[in-house]
Amino acid sequence: MFKNAYLIFNPVSGQGNAPLERALIEEAFQSANVPLVVLETTEDISASELARAAVNKQADCVIASGGDGTVSAVAGELCRTGICLGIVPRGTANAIAAAFGISNNISEACEVILAGAAHKIDMAACNGHPLLLLAGIGLEADVVSQANRQLKDKI
């Protein structure tokens, strides 16, 4: 069981009710008697920065709760640290979570993390950015780089 877990929570990810979703995550960990430090991203503080802070505090598990960008940023900081990455998907697409078979249901995702059944995964880097799932060039890369919150909200 984890003794020093950190939640990197992106409150602008997805279309849900962020305060309620955060409360569900905190409740799941509290019910399992696992202490959880919650760090929220802001316009000025990235998921990468928060994950680095968790690593410096000797976290034994860092949970990324947001979309694929949040998960990738946190994973990039945890790479080669031996610290477990937990994923609670709350983004628009959640492609990384889907590829790993992680439920979009917050309670179910928390149960998987709390069960502690860790799996090693391969990571790569592309232009200095962590790569968990895929890399795209041309049109795909252009579309992804132009995606913003307003466009995602329309979809």
Disulfide bonds with the S-S distance in Angstrom:
none
